[in-house]
Each structure stands twice: as structure tokens, then as C-alpha cells.
Amino acid sequence: MASGEVLHYILTLNQLGFLKPAERILLFELFSKVDQLTLLDVHDIGGILRRRVNKSSWNPQKAIADAEKIAHMLGQSSISLVAYGDPHYPGLLKEIYDPPLLLFYRGQWPEWSSFDSLAMVGTRFPTGEARSAAFCLARDLAVRGVAIVSGLAKGIDKECHEGALSGQGFTAAVLGNGIDQIYPQVCLKTAHAILDKGGVLVSEYAPGTPPMKHHFPARNRIVSGLAKATLVVQAPVRSGALITADFALDQGRDLFVYSKGMNANNGQGGKKLAETGAPVIDRAEDILRKWGFGSDPTYDPGFSGSESKEEKIHFGLELAKALDKELKGQAIRHNGSLYRSE
């Protein structure tokens, strides 16, 4: 966590609600103290941001007072934060166009670069088959060391978090409200389990911020931004999960669609993604193969126990062929995947 003047400055910037995420980063990099903000008038700040700012929006004194209250709350609670520029700020998230200036969190903050992470998203009203698949896919990936990121919504998100916990893996839930409250209430038990089992709850919104409708699309850029790839388990045509998918593509991340999630009416959004080129997966191993079995050369993809003897033999032969190509100089390994060395 940042300390002293820097912490106060970061919290003040975060309380200036009219600023876009990228604008908060800009001001954070231009100035280092709250006092420097108070010397600016509305025309100064408009010139820096290169856009018109309403006079009523520029109220640094109120932001300073609010930031002081939040700083006091942090000192009295289990809530922590990590800010842009901190060495513990997630590297993948820092790469996106509009990373959050800071993330409040509860639970165990991980070293994000130490594992592969997958965002898993979908509808709040899944079919029974998709609900079961979300749980099982997350569990099977967690067993293999993949971290699962989702949005702690009812339906697919909830199943993904619980599946990851069942696999004794790490899961991160990104909230669309202040980190001091859980929304919706149906996910309260899941949130407590995440904290009890070493996961983390994350939000860019200060404690006390209620769940607002416009928060959730913005939250989705963080869900995809924290992950190496996004998997749409099941999503109708009008779905927040498709917003996450769009963010993933804009961020240059891989996007996958679960095959059986496309079968029902509320899976037509995923079906359209597949029709436009998103790879379709049937099980956890499909993603692991796409990733070259993870970034660690010793990574063990494992098996869920349901594969036939022939499938396991085929899997081993494919791995042997890949290693043979690498040893002969016919391919090189980058971030765990093999590429032709022509």
C-alpha cells in the first residue's frame, strides 16, 4: 500500500468522479501532492485533460475530505489497496487502455505474474448444463494451477468461483460496488468462502460506493484485464458477458466460447462470437493446449479422470511432438506457446 502524501493524493484523485480512468492516471503521473491539485482551477484542469470540465465537477476540497475519511476507514478495517505504479499492481491490467488508478481489496493479494489466469463469464440465468459446466471447467483449471477471475454475479460467475474453490485453486472476484459490501446478497456465502480459502475480492470503487448500473460494464474491463484470456460459458445476445468479451478482444487477449453453452436460447450471444471466429472449447484441456500447457515448461496439464486411454495416449504424443520440434530448433517457446522458428 502507498503511504503518507502519496496515499492521500491517490485517494483524492479516485474521489474525483468526473475523471475517466486514464485521466486519473495522467494526473497521478503529472503531480505528486494534493496541494498541487488545489492550485488548479477549472480552466487549468480542462486544459490538462483537453476537454471541457463543468465548474461544479471540479471540487478538489470535497474530494480531499472524502479521501481522508476513506484513509481513516482503511486504517480501521481489513481493506487494503494497490495503486498504479506499485510493483504489486497486476502487470496484465497495467497493459490495458484504461487501467484503474487503484484497486481496493480484501483477502490475499497474489503475485499475479506467478500464474496463468482465466476470466470466466456468462449469464445470470444459465441452463442447468451450463451451470454445471461452469463449475467443472473452473474446478479442472484450478486443479492445474490456473487462477479464475469472475464478477461474483449470480449464475455463471458464482459457479466459476465455487468451482475454483472446489479445485483448491485461487479465484478473484471483481465487484461493481464498494469493497465493504457484497452484491447481490445471494453471493454472500460465496464471497466469504473466497476470503476463507485464500482468494481475493477486488474493486476500483471506494468503500461505501453502492452498486450502480453503470459500474458493472466498467467493472468488466477489469475482469478481462486481469486475465490472459476470457471464456464465455453461456451468454444471450444482450448480456454483460459479451461486454467482457469485447473488452478482452480490445485488450488483445484470447477469447474462448464453451461449446454446449451455445445450445440454448440464452446461449445465442456465445454462438455469434463463435461464428465470428472465437475458438470453441469443450473442456479445460482445450484451453491448456492453446496455452502450450502454461508458461512453466514443467507445467503438468493433468486429466480430469474422464478421458479414455486413447485420448491420454494422443495427448502424450502431441506433447512429445512439440518438445521434439523445440529441441530440433524447428520451433521456439514464447510465454508457454510454440511458434515456428522460420
VOVEXTI-120256 format. One line per field, with one value per residue (C-alpha): residue number from 1; residue in one letter; x, y, z. Coordinates in Angstrom, 3 decimals. Each point is the difference from the previous one (the first is absolute). Example, Ala and Ser with C-alpha at 12.3 -4.5 7.8 and 13.67 -1.06 7.14 Angstrom:
2
seq [1|2]
type [a|s]
X [12.300|1.370]
Y [-4.500|3.440]
Z [7.800|-0.660]
***
This chain:
342
seq [1|2|3|4|5|6|7|8|9|10|11|12|13|14|15|16|17|18|19|20|21|22|23|24|25|26|27|28|29|30|31|32|33|34|35|36|37|38|39|40|41|42|43|44|45|46|47|48|49|50|51|52|53|54|55|56|57|58|59|60|61|62|63|64|65|66|67|68|69|70|71|72|73|74|75|76|77|78|79|80|81|82|83|84|85|86|87|88|89|90|91|92|93|94|95|96|97|98|99|100|101|102|103|104|105|106|107|108|109|110|111|112|113|114|115|116|117|118|119|120|121|122|123|124|125|126|127|128|129|130|131|132|133|134|135|136|137|138|139|140|141|142|143|144|145|146|147|148|149|150|151|152|153|154|155|156|157|158|159|160|161|162|163|164|165|166|167|168|169|170|171|172|173|174|175|176|177|178|179|180|181|182|183|184|185|186|187|188|189|190|191|192|193|194|195|196|197|198|199|200|201|202|203|204|205|206|207|208|209|210|211|212|213|214|215|216|217|218|219|220|221|222|223|224|225|226|227|228|229|230|231|232|233|234|235|236|237|238|239|240|241|242|243|244|245|246|247|248|249|250|251|252|253|254|255|256|257|258|259|260|261|262|263|264|265|266|267|268|269|270|271|272|273|274|275|276|277|278|279|280|281|282|283|284|285|286|287|288|289|290|291|292|293|294|295|296|297|298|299|300|301|302|303|304|305|306|307|308|309|310|311|312|313|314|315|316|317|318|319|320|321|322|323|324|325|326|327|328|329|330|331|332|333|334|335|336|337|338|339|340|341|342]
type [m|a|s|g|e|v|l|h|y|i|l|t|l|n|q|l|g|f|l|k|p|a|e|r|i|l|l|f|e|l|f|s|k|v|d|q|l|t|l|l|d|v|h|d|i|g|g|i|l|r|r|r|v|n|k|s|s|w|n|p|q|k|a|i|a|d|a|e|k|i|a|h|m|l|g|q|s|s|i|s|l|v|a|y|g|d|p|h|y|p|g|l|l|k|e|i|y|d|p|p|l|l|l|f|y|r|g|q|w|p|e|w|s|s|f|d|s|l|a|m|v|g|t|r|f|p|t|g|e|a|r|s|a|a|f|c|l|a|r|d|l|a|v|r|g|v|a|i|v|s|g|l|a|k|g|i|d|k|e|c|h|e|g|a|l|s|g|q|g|f|t|a|a|v|l|g|n|g|i|d|q|i|y|p|q|v|c|l|k|t|a|h|a|i|l|d|k|g|g|v|l|v|s|e|y|a|p|g|t|p|p|m|k|h|h|f|p|a|r|n|r|i|v|s|g|l|a|k|a|t|l|v|v|q|a|p|v|r|s|g|a|l|i|t|a|d|f|a|l|d|q|g|r|d|l|f|v|y|s|k|g|m|n|a|n|n|g|q|g|g|k|k|l|a|e|t|g|a|p|v|i|d|r|a|e|d|i|l|r|k|w|g|f|g|s|d|p|t|y|d|p|g|f|s|g|s|e|s|k|e|e|k|i|h|f|g|l|e|l|a|k|a|l|d|k|e|l|k|g|q|a|i|r|h|n|g|s|l|y|r|s|e]
X [0.000|1.200|0.659|-0.276|-0.449|-0.076|-2.850|-1.976|0.562|-1.053|-3.169|-0.822|0.345|-2.196|-2.746|-0.143|-2.877|-0.010|3.468|0.361|2.391|2.669|-0.336|0.623|3.176|1.043|-0.416|1.714|3.040|-0.004|-0.290|0.944|-1.764|-3.543|1.184|0.889|-3.594|-1.449|2.026|-1.812|-3.271|-2.612|1.682|3.378|-1.382|-1.958|3.191|1.871|-2.798|-0.591|-3.742|-2.545|-0.571|-3.131|0.724|-2.149|2.027|3.340|-0.191|3.375|-0.791|-2.922|2.110|2.723|-2.485|-1.463|3.477|0.865|-3.081|0.950|3.601|-1.286|-2.317|2.889|1.940|-2.886|-0.945|1.301|-0.209|3.250|0.870|2.557|0.599|1.224|3.795|0.247|2.197|-2.895|-2.450|-1.019|2.155|-2.741|-2.398|2.567|0.124|-3.634|-1.099|-1.743|1.364|-1.438|2.149|-0.419|-1.617|-1.466|0.093|-0.804|1.725|3.322|1.608|1.946|3.095|-1.948|2.991|0.512|-2.933|-2.250|-3.451|-3.265|-3.080|-3.181|-3.281|-3.588|-3.674|-1.682|-2.657|1.869|-1.360|0.732|2.560|1.853|-0.115|1.576|2.554|1.086|0.686|1.831|2.094|1.104|0.781|2.016|2.000|0.586|1.365|2.588|1.044|-2.058|-1.473|-3.675|-1.232|-3.698|-2.528|-1.797|-3.405|-2.596|-0.073|3.157|2.331|-0.985|0.499|3.448|1.192|-1.348|1.505|3.418|-0.282|-1.025|3.205|2.012|0.987|0.207|-2.929|-0.496|-3.428|-0.235|-2.848|-2.087|-0.406|2.019|2.172|-1.762|-3.254|-1.035|-2.483|-2.131|-0.767|-0.400|3.781|0.812|0.857|2.213|1.809|0.730|1.289|2.332|1.478|0.179|1.824|2.663|-1.665|-0.559|-2.849|0.942|-1.615|1.052|-2.859|0.602|-1.617|-3.568|-0.630|-3.370|-0.495|-0.994|-1.105|2.845|2.627|-0.358|0.979|3.019|0.780|0.123|3.139|1.796|-1.331|1.483|3.013|1.169|-0.028|2.022|-3.236|-3.779|-2.393|-3.682|-1.803|-3.532|-1.374|-3.124|0.245|-0.516|2.373|2.606|2.212|0.236|1.228|2.794|0.691|0.272|2.415|2.114|0.271|0.782|2.699|1.581|-0.878|-1.147|-3.738|-1.620|-3.598|-1.293|-1.618|-3.020|-0.792|-1.061|-2.816|-2.774|-1.778|1.986|3.215|-0.478|2.448|2.768|-1.053|0.445|3.482|0.865|-1.384|2.290|3.080|0.255|1.461|-2.517|1.119|-1.538|2.071|2.841|2.693|-0.944|1.058|3.158|1.002|-0.554|2.332|2.685|-0.743|0.796|3.006|2.020|1.764|-0.533|-3.737|-2.106|-3.334|-1.436|-3.265|-3.461|-0.304|-2.638|2.382|0.376|3.289|0.166|-0.484|2.788|2.346|-0.850|0.598|3.428|0.971|-0.908|2.167|2.890|-0.268|0.048|3.093|1.729|-0.603|1.390|3.125|0.644|-0.273|-3.111|-2.000|0.647|-1.892|-1.457|-2.298|-0.520|-1.090|1.988|0.551|1.771|3.584|0.130]
Y [0.000|3.544|2.167|3.579|2.758|-2.421|-2.029|3.159|1.268|-3.281|-0.187|3.618|-0.636|-3.062|2.121|2.373|-1.809|1.973|-1.285|-2.932|-2.781|1.109|3.597|-1.059|-1.739|3.158|2.224|-2.584|0.118|3.811|0.883|-1.611|2.012|1.032|3.615|0.114|-0.850|2.775|2.563|-0.894|1.589|-1.484|1.510|-1.434|-3.496|0.254|0.969|-2.981|-2.416|1.670|0.129|2.270|-0.504|1.282|2.403|-2.036|-3.145|1.458|-0.114|-1.191|1.097|-2.421|-2.754|0.665|-0.251|-3.230|-1.437|0.684|-1.931|-2.945|0.033|-0.153|-2.881|-1.916|0.349|-1.449|-2.919|-3.013|1.925|0.694|1.549|-0.214|2.956|0.497|0.163|-2.348|-3.048|-2.222|1.548|-2.757|0.180|-1.177|2.621|2.748|-0.828|0.901|3.355|1.242|-1.771|1.038|2.377|-2.254|-3.200|-0.482|-3.587|-2.426|-3.340|-1.282|2.189|-2.332|0.415|0.143|-0.789|-3.353|-1.783|-0.021|1.474|-0.492|2.221|-2.070|1.801|-0.690|0.581|0.364|-2.464|-2.985|-3.395|-2.818|-1.416|3.318|0.518|-3.413|0.594|3.326|-1.693|-2.967|2.034|2.374|-2.910|-1.864|3.112|0.900|-3.489|0.703|3.306|2.426|2.929|0.720|3.597|0.868|2.584|-1.598|0.248|-2.715|-2.709|-0.787|2.304|-1.537|-3.538|0.883|1.349|-3.026|-2.397|1.604|-0.356|-3.641|-0.543|1.524|2.840|3.775|2.143|3.766|1.673|3.479|2.048|2.795|1.753|0.894|-2.759|0.231|-1.525|-3.076|0.266|-1.921|-1.526|-3.453|0.040|0.859|-3.583|-0.347|3.246|-1.217|-3.304|1.869|1.913|-3.056|-2.064|2.497|1.842|3.716|2.473|2.990|3.337|3.327|1.619|1.499|-1.529|1.201|0.206|-1.606|-2.380|2.254|-1.268|1.726|-1.464|-3.519|0.578|1.974|-2.828|-2.455|1.592|-0.942|-3.570|-0.511|2.218|-2.200|-3.110|-1.537|-0.994|0.118|-2.950|0.668|-2.994|0.975|3.383|1.307|2.642|2.813|-0.883|1.664|-3.001|1.192|3.374|-1.870|-1.898|3.284|1.354|-3.149|0.418|3.728|-0.871|-2.500|-2.987|-3.457|-0.667|-3.433|-1.223|-3.143|-2.322|-1.261|3.468|0.954|-2.543|1.840|3.259|1.820|-1.184|1.826|2.749|-2.549|-1.643|3.305|0.380|-3.467|0.839|3.038|-2.070|-0.536|-3.479|-2.461|-2.226|-3.152|-0.451|1.449|-1.824|1.916|3.268|-1.540|-1.232|3.484|1.324|-2.602|-1.560|3.253|2.307|-2.433|-2.641|-2.510|0.772|-3.166|0.348|-3.020|-1.724|0.237|-3.783|-0.268|-0.389|-3.313|-1.833|0.982|3.698|-0.109|-1.683|2.615|2.775|-1.415|-0.380|3.633|1.144|-2.182|1.450|3.552|-0.664|-1.693|3.060|2.269|-2.124|-0.090|3.764|-0.236|1.995|2.382|0.457|3.374|0.456|-3.736|-0.379|-1.422|2.013|-0.910|1.276|0.824]
Z [0.000|-0.745|3.045|1.210|-2.566|-2.942|1.499|0.748|-3.533|-1.612|2.100|-0.854|-3.731|0.341|1.589|-2.970|-1.629|-3.265|-0.910|-2.372|1.080|-2.479|1.231|3.579|-1.168|-1.880|3.059|2.177|-2.294|-0.334|3.680|3.293|2.711|0.854|0.413|-3.677|-0.925|2.138|-1.943|-3.223|-1.087|-2.321|-3.074|0.995|0.461|-3.263|-1.824|1.448|-0.882|-3.371|0.512|1.583|3.728|1.719|2.820|2.383|-0.739|1.085|3.796|1.314|3.573|0.251|-1.560|2.573|2.884|-1.399|-0.491|3.639|1.126|-2.208|1.238|3.583|-0.947|-1.549|3.207|1.993|-2.262|-1.911|-3.279|-1.847|-3.336|-2.758|-2.308|-3.539|0.097|2.976|-0.750|1.111|-2.470|-2.473|-3.114|-2.365|1.333|-0.450|-3.728|-0.749|-1.403|3.138|3.084|3.362|2.038|3.012|1.129|3.447|1.155|2.792|0.321|-1.304|-2.654|-2.308|-2.117|-3.256|-2.191|1.742|-1.675|-3.053|0.550|-1.875|0.149|-0.031|-0.643|-0.992|0.554|3.378|-1.182|-1.438|-0.945|2.421|-2.413|-0.285|3.758|0.572|-2.755|1.508|3.319|-1.534|-2.448|2.760|2.316|-2.641|-0.903|3.653|0.682|-2.693|1.547|-2.103|1.962|-0.694|-0.253|-0.104|1.138|2.981|-1.691|0.475|-2.641|-1.967|1.981|3.319|-1.327|-1.358|3.345|1.846|-2.548|0.438|3.776|-0.403|-1.973|2.858|-2.332|0.127|-1.075|-0.197|0.041|-1.520|1.475|-1.496|3.364|3.078|1.400|3.375|-1.266|-1.967|-2.841|-0.720|3.381|-1.561|-0.473|3.626|0.967|-3.091|0.833|3.540|-1.396|-2.369|2.930|2.259|-2.633|-1.009|-2.874|-0.435|-0.492|-2.163|-0.883|-1.452|1.942|3.409|3.101|0.342|-3.769|-0.808|-2.941|-2.899|-3.405|-1.874|2.348|-1.346|-3.646|1.286|2.435|-2.902|-1.492|3.236|-0.099|-3.476|0.720|2.874|-2.181|-2.780|-1.753|0.414|-0.254|-0.699|1.493|-1.030|-0.997|-1.756|-2.709|2.520|2.788|2.172|-0.741|-3.606|1.250|1.770|-3.228|-1.909|2.601|-0.282|-3.776|0.308|2.535|-2.386|2.177|-1.094|-0.049|0.267|-0.148|1.718|-2.537|1.927|1.273|-3.525|-0.205|1.858|-0.860|2.661|-1.652|-3.292|0.946|0.380|-3.259|-1.843|1.479|-1.296|-3.439|-0.161|0.801|3.766|0.691|1.445|2.875|1.436|3.168|2.059|-1.969|-3.159|1.619|1.459|-3.445|-1.451|2.669|-0.605|3.433|1.820|0.192|2.158|-2.155|2.827|0.134|0.312|-1.829|1.816|-0.805|1.456|0.231|-2.711|-2.967|-1.753|-0.281|-3.678|0.832|2.576|-2.482|-2.645|2.527|0.869|-3.653|-0.706|2.914|-1.213|-3.516|1.369|2.102|-2.946|-2.208|2.698|0.479|-3.773|-0.248|-2.170|2.528|2.844|3.238|0.948|3.029|0.054|-3.655|-2.919|-3.169|-3.243|-0.008|-3.710]
***
